[in-house]
Amino acid sequence: MPKKLLKKMNPYLKDPELCKALIYQSVSSSTAVEGVLTKYPKLSKTMEKKLREVISVHEPSASYE
């Protein structure tokens, strides 16, 4: 069975801007757990809103503010 790329299968990763924001979020939170602080460019207000919407779908009781 041929392997499919996650970017091709995951609907959230199909939008290049949202994909980049999600990767930044994942990497920065993972490295912070290890004690490494990383800096990434600030997200636009529109992208922050999209990111919150995606997160709230999967974690409805979580608050990220």
SULJO-V748769 format. One record per helix or strand of 2 or more residues. SS is the DSSP state (2 for helix, 1 for strand). FROM is the first residue (numbers start at 0). TO is the last residue. Records with the same first field share a line. If there is no record, write none. Layout:
SS=FROM-TO  FROM-TO
This chain:
2=5-8  10-12  15-32  44-57
